[in-house]
Amino acid sequence: MSTATPTVTRPEPAPRLRSGARLGDLSWLPSVVAMAALLVVWEVAARTFLSDSKAFPPVTDVVGNVLGDIDVYSRNTRATLRAVWPGWLYGNLVATVVGIVAIAVPHLERPALHVAVAISSLPIIALGPIFQVSLTGDAPRSALAALSVFLTTMIGAMVGLRACDRTSLDMVRAFGGGPVAALRKVRIRAALPDYFAALRISAPAAVLGGIIGEFIGGADNGLGVALISARANADPARVWGLALVATLVAGAGYALIALVGRLLSPWAPRGLETRR
């Protein structure tokens, strides 16, 4: 009588987790700890060996200035965002279209890059007065915000469109698809991670471009106008408070775009995979 050898089924190895997936996504924790430590060092330094310097008020004084005059801060923040938002939108739209055309028509890639670099190399300080005399309302600040994001988004779009799998492109061509089909079925999906990485960078760049436009003149209110007023009144707490608010606005735009990018491209890597 023969006995059958029992089959031992080995358990499948657990899937490798990305570094951000352990015990929840805590990839943001080191950045938060570093920022908190920086603020603590700033507070201690401002109250000890920098106490005689009026240029570095304590963090608590800066936060108190913001909270104590929140209406002024919110009014100027809304004015800046009202001008920056259209510039960010149209600048990114034009950059995206130019990037797609440059990839679809390879002969246009090099000229498009040269033109984009030339435009982005123009000093904003020189362009600001030209926009002030040729445009009205918030348009000068919007134009500067658009210029600030153009090159970054264009390069991000081009790099992303080139990051697709060549095998997938060959399959599209084998089934009779042309450049438009390859763009729609392969390239756009592959481009999303790099494209949203560029859009994240464009948010702080647009805010900076708008504030520089307010520094140049021609605006009645905004964070840049408020900074000029605070500097003229020798109010360092207000200057740092406005800088803090501008940083928070730019960071909020960065975080919002990062969230949208994560929702639209869940397959994109969030961190280095662990290795055994």
C-alpha positions as CSV (number, residue, x, y, z in Angstrom):
1,M,0.0,0.0,0.0
2,S,1.5,3.3,-1.1
3,T,1.3,6.3,1.0
4,A,0.9,9.7,-0.7
5,T,3.5,12.3,0.2
6,P,1.8,15.2,1.7
7,T,2.2,18.4,-0.1
8,V,3.5,21.3,1.9
9,T,2.2,24.6,0.8
10,R,4.5,27.4,1.6
11,P,2.9,30.7,2.4
12,E,3.4,33.4,-0.1
13,P,5.8,36.1,1.0
14,A,4.2,39.2,2.1
15,P,4.3,42.0,-0.4
16,R,7.0,44.5,0.0
17,L,5.9,47.7,1.6
18,R,7.0,51.0,0.5
19,S,8.8,53.1,3.1
20,G,5.8,55.4,3.5
21,A,3.4,52.6,4.1
22,R,4.7,51.3,7.4
23,L,2.4,52.1,10.3
24,G,0.7,54.6,8.1
25,D,2.2,57.2,5.9
26,L,4.6,59.0,8.2
27,S,6.9,60.4,5.5
28,W,5.9,63.9,6.5
29,L,7.1,63.5,10.1
30,P,10.8,64.3,9.6
31,S,9.9,67.6,7.8
32,V,7.5,68.6,10.6
33,V,10.0,67.8,13.3
34,A,12.7,69.8,11.4
35,M,10.4,72.8,11.0
36,A,9.3,72.7,14.7
37,A,13.0,72.5,15.8
38,L,13.8,75.5,13.6
39,L,11.0,77.5,15.1
40,V,12.2,76.6,18.6
41,V,15.7,77.6,17.8
42,W,14.5,80.9,16.3
43,E,12.4,81.7,19.4
44,V,15.2,80.9,21.8
45,A,17.8,82.9,19.8
46,A,15.4,85.9,19.5
47,R,15.0,86.0,23.2
48,T,18.6,85.5,24.2
49,F,21.7,86.6,22.2
50,L,19.6,88.2,19.4
51,S,17.3,90.1,21.8
52,D,18.9,93.4,20.9
53,S,18.4,92.9,17.2
54,K,15.1,94.4,15.9
55,A,15.4,92.4,12.7
56,F,14.6,89.0,14.3
57,P,11.5,89.2,16.6
58,P,10.5,86.1,18.5
59,V,8.2,83.7,16.7
60,T,5.5,84.2,19.3
61,D,5.5,88.0,18.5
62,V,5.2,87.3,14.8
63,V,2.3,84.9,15.3
64,G,0.7,87.3,17.7
65,N,0.9,90.1,15.1
66,V,-0.8,87.9,12.5
67,L,-3.6,86.8,14.9
68,G,-4.0,90.3,16.2
69,D,-4.5,91.9,12.8
70,I,-6.0,89.0,10.9
71,D,-8.3,91.2,8.8
72,V,-5.3,93.0,7.2
73,Y,-3.5,89.8,6.5
74,S,-6.6,88.1,5.0
75,R,-7.4,91.1,2.8
76,N,-3.9,91.3,1.4
77,T,-3.7,87.6,0.9
78,R,-7.0,87.6,-1.1
79,A,-5.7,90.4,-3.2
80,T,-2.5,88.5,-4.1
81,L,-4.3,85.2,-4.8
82,R,-6.8,87.1,-7.0
83,A,-3.9,88.1,-9.2
84,V,-1.8,85.0,-8.9
85,W,-4.5,82.4,-9.7
86,P,-5.2,83.4,-13.3
87,G,-1.5,83.7,-14.0
88,W,-0.8,80.2,-12.6
89,L,-3.7,78.7,-14.6
90,Y,-3.0,80.2,-18.0
91,G,0.8,79.9,-17.6
92,N,0.5,76.2,-16.9
93,L,-2.0,75.7,-19.7
94,V,0.2,77.3,-22.3
95,A,3.3,75.5,-20.9
96,T,1.4,72.2,-21.1
97,V,0.2,72.7,-24.7
98,V,3.7,73.8,-25.8
99,G,5.2,70.7,-24.1
100,I,2.7,68.3,-25.8
101,V,3.3,69.9,-29.2
102,A,7.1,69.7,-28.8
103,I,6.9,66.0,-28.1
104,A,4.3,65.3,-30.8
105,V,6.5,67.2,-33.4
106,P,10.1,66.3,-32.6
107,H,11.5,69.0,-34.9
108,L,9.9,71.7,-32.6
109,E,11.3,70.4,-29.4
110,R,14.7,72.2,-29.5
111,P,13.2,75.6,-30.7
112,A,10.5,75.4,-28.0
113,L,13.1,74.8,-25.3
114,H,15.3,77.6,-26.5
115,V,12.3,80.0,-26.6
116,A,11.1,78.9,-23.1
117,V,14.6,79.3,-21.6
118,A,15.0,82.8,-23.2
119,I,11.6,83.9,-21.9
120,S,12.3,82.6,-18.4
121,S,15.7,84.2,-18.4
122,L,14.2,87.7,-18.8
123,P,14.6,89.5,-15.5
124,I,11.2,90.1,-13.8
125,I,12.4,93.4,-12.5
126,A,12.7,94.6,-16.1
127,L,9.5,93.1,-17.4
128,G,7.4,94.4,-14.5
129,P,7.4,98.1,-15.5
130,I,6.6,97.0,-19.1
131,F,3.6,95.1,-18.0
132,Q,2.6,98.0,-15.7
133,V,2.3,100.4,-18.6
134,S,0.8,98.0,-21.1
135,L,-1.7,96.1,-18.9
136,T,-4.3,97.1,-16.4
137,G,-5.8,95.9,-13.2
138,D,-4.3,92.6,-11.9
139,A,-3.0,91.6,-15.3
140,P,0.6,92.7,-14.7
141,R,0.9,90.5,-11.6
142,S,-0.9,87.7,-13.4
143,A,1.5,87.9,-16.3
144,L,4.5,87.8,-13.9
145,A,3.0,84.8,-12.2
146,A,2.5,83.1,-15.5
147,L,6.1,83.7,-16.6
148,S,7.3,82.3,-13.2
149,V,5.7,78.9,-13.9
150,F,6.1,78.5,-17.6
151,L,9.5,76.8,-17.9
152,T,9.1,74.5,-15.0
153,T,5.7,73.1,-16.1
154,M,6.8,72.8,-19.7
155,I,9.9,70.7,-18.9
156,G,7.8,68.6,-16.4
157,A,5.3,67.9,-19.2
158,M,8.0,67.0,-21.7
159,V,9.9,64.8,-19.3
160,G,6.7,63.0,-18.3
161,L,5.5,62.4,-21.8
162,R,8.9,60.9,-22.6
163,A,8.8,58.6,-19.5
164,C,6.3,56.1,-21.1
165,D,7.0,52.5,-21.7
166,R,8.4,51.9,-25.3
167,T,6.8,48.5,-25.5
168,S,3.4,50.2,-25.0
169,L,4.1,52.6,-27.7
170,D,5.1,49.8,-30.1
171,M,1.9,48.1,-29.3
172,V,-0.1,51.2,-30.2
173,R,1.7,51.5,-33.5
174,A,1.2,47.8,-34.2
175,F,-2.5,48.2,-33.9
176,G,-2.5,51.1,-36.3
177,G,-2.5,53.9,-33.8
178,G,-0.7,57.2,-34.6
179,P,0.8,59.9,-32.4
180,V,-2.5,61.0,-31.1
181,A,-3.5,57.5,-30.0
182,A,-0.1,57.0,-28.4
183,L,-0.6,60.3,-26.5
184,R,-4.1,59.5,-25.4
185,K,-3.5,55.9,-24.4
186,V,0.1,55.8,-23.2
187,R,1.9,59.1,-22.8
188,I,-0.6,61.1,-20.8
189,R,-0.9,58.4,-18.1
190,A,2.8,58.0,-17.9
191,A,3.4,61.8,-17.7
192,L,1.1,62.4,-14.7
193,P,3.7,61.9,-11.9
194,D,6.4,64.2,-13.5
195,Y,3.7,66.6,-14.6
196,F,2.3,67.0,-11.1
197,A,5.7,67.3,-9.7
198,A,6.2,70.3,-11.9
199,L,2.8,71.7,-10.9
200,R,3.7,71.5,-7.3
201,I,6.8,73.6,-7.8
202,S,4.8,76.1,-9.9
203,A,2.5,77.0,-7.0
204,P,5.2,78.7,-4.8
205,A,6.8,80.2,-8.0
206,A,3.5,81.8,-9.0
207,V,3.1,83.3,-5.5
208,L,6.6,84.7,-5.6
209,G,6.0,86.1,-9.1
210,G,2.9,87.9,-7.9
211,I,4.5,89.4,-4.9
212,I,7.4,90.6,-6.9
213,G,4.9,92.3,-9.2
214,E,3.4,94.0,-6.2
215,F,6.9,95.2,-5.1
216,I,7.4,96.8,-8.5
217,G,4.2,98.9,-8.1
218,G,0.9,99.4,-9.7
219,A,-1.1,97.5,-7.0
220,D,-3.3,99.0,-4.3
221,N,-3.1,96.0,-1.9
222,G,-1.5,92.6,-1.6
223,L,1.2,90.9,0.3
224,G,3.9,92.7,-1.6
225,V,2.3,96.1,-0.9
226,A,1.9,95.3,2.7
227,L,5.5,94.2,2.9
228,I,6.6,97.5,1.5
229,S,4.5,99.4,4.0
230,A,5.7,97.3,7.0
231,R,9.3,97.9,6.0
232,A,8.8,101.6,5.7
233,N,7.2,101.6,9.1
234,A,10.1,99.6,10.6
235,D,7.8,96.9,11.8
236,P,9.8,93.7,11.8
237,A,7.0,91.6,13.3
238,R,4.7,92.6,10.5
239,V,7.4,91.9,7.9
240,W,8.0,88.4,9.2
241,G,4.3,87.9,9.7
242,L,3.6,88.7,6.0
243,A,6.5,86.4,5.0
244,L,5.0,83.7,7.1
245,V,1.6,84.1,5.6
246,A,3.1,84.1,2.1
247,T,5.0,80.9,2.9
248,L,1.8,79.2,4.2
249,V,-0.1,80.2,1.1
250,A,2.6,78.8,-1.2
251,G,2.8,75.6,0.9
252,A,-0.9,75.2,0.9
253,G,-0.9,75.4,-2.9
254,Y,2.0,72.9,-3.1
255,A,0.1,70.4,-0.7
256,L,-3.2,70.7,-2.6
257,I,-1.6,70.0,-6.0
258,A,0.3,67.1,-4.4
259,L,-2.9,65.7,-3.1
260,V,-4.6,66.0,-6.5
261,G,-1.6,64.3,-8.1
262,R,-1.7,61.4,-5.7
263,L,-5.4,60.9,-6.3
264,L,-5.0,61.0,-10.1
265,S,-1.8,58.8,-10.2
266,P,-2.1,56.3,-7.4
267,W,0.4,54.0,-9.2
268,A,3.2,56.5,-8.9
269,P,5.9,55.6,-6.3
270,R,5.7,57.5,-3.0
271,G,9.2,56.5,-1.8
272,L,12.0,54.1,-2.1
273,E,10.9,50.5,-1.7
274,T,12.4,48.5,1.0
275,R,14.9,45.8,0.0
276,R,15.6,42.6,1.8
